[in-house]
């Protein structure tokens, strides 16, 4: 669950710049899990994954692999905590 925790910590760091955004904490609710899945969908969009063509294919692949590990951690969290596992559409 290290990757999921890292992803959430990063999201919380970015969210702290915007007033009104809540800090993501454990235990995760179904709404939070669904929000994380939508965020991962956005992160995995081709434009975001490749930084609009500004990074190498190797770096984009590293990002894709990282997000894949986050998704696996999220799926395991859902299974272990009786939550519905959301679908991340951009992940193949």
C-alpha positions in Angstrom: 0.0 0.0 0.0 3.1 2.2 -0.2 2.3 3.4 -3.6 -1.3 4.4 -2.7 -0.1 6.2 0.4 2.5 8.1 -1.7 -0.1 9.0 -4.3 -2.5 10.3 -1.6 0.3 12.2 0.1 1.1 13.9 -3.2 -2.5 14.7 -3.8 -2.8 16.2 -0.3 0.3 18.3 -0.9 -1.2 19.8 -4.1 -4.6 20.2 -2.6 -3.2 22.2 0.3 -2.6 25.1 -2.2 -6.4 25.4 -2.8 -8.7 26.6 0.0 -11.6 24.3 0.6 -10.0 21.1 -0.5 -10.2 18.4 2.1 -7.2 16.2 3.2 -7.5 12.6 2.2 -7.2 10.4 5.2 -7.5 6.7 6.0 -9.9 4.9 6.3 -11.0 5.8 2.8 -14.7 6.1 2.1 -16.3 4.9 -1.1 -16.6 8.4 -2.3 -12.9 9.0 -1.7 -12.0 5.8 -3.5 -14.2 6.8 -6.5 -12.6 10.3 -6.5 -9.1 8.7 -6.5 -10.1 6.5 -9.4 -11.2 9.5 -11.4 -8.0 11.3 -10.6 -6.0 8.3 -11.8 -8.1 8.3 -15.0 -7.0 11.9 -15.6 -3.4 11.2 -14.7 -3.4 8.4 -17.2 -4.8 10.4 -20.1 -2.3 10.5 -22.9 -1.8 14.3 -22.5 -1.0 14.1 -18.8 0.9 10.8 -19.0 3.3 12.2 -21.7 3.3 15.8 -20.4 2.1 17.0 -23.8 5.1 15.3 -25.4 7.6 17.0 -23.1 9.0 13.8 -21.6 10.7 10.7 -23.0 8.8 7.5 -23.7 10.8 5.9 -21.0 9.7 8.5 -18.4 6.1 8.2 -19.6 6.4 4.4 -19.1 7.7 4.9 -15.6 4.8 7.1 -14.8 2.4 4.5 -16.3 4.0 1.7 -14.2 3.7 3.8 -11.0 0.0 4.6 -11.6 -0.5 0.9 -12.3 1.0 0.1 -8.8 -1.2 2.7 -7.3 -4.3 1.2 -8.9 -3.3 -2.3 -7.7 -2.9 -0.9 -4.1 -6.3 0.8 -4.4 -8.0 -2.4 -5.6 -6.4 -4.4 -2.7 -7.6 -1.7 -0.3 -11.1 -2.0 -1.6 -11.1 -5.8 -1.4 -9.8 -5.7 2.1 -12.2 -3.0 3.3 -15.5 -4.1 1.7 -15.6 -1.2 -0.8 -16.6 -1.4 -4.4 -13.5 -1.4 -6.7 -13.8 1.4 -9.2 -12.8 1.0 -12.8 -9.9 3.2 -14.0 -10.8 3.4 -17.7 -7.4 4.7 -19.0 -5.5 1.8 -17.5 -5.2 -1.2 -19.8 
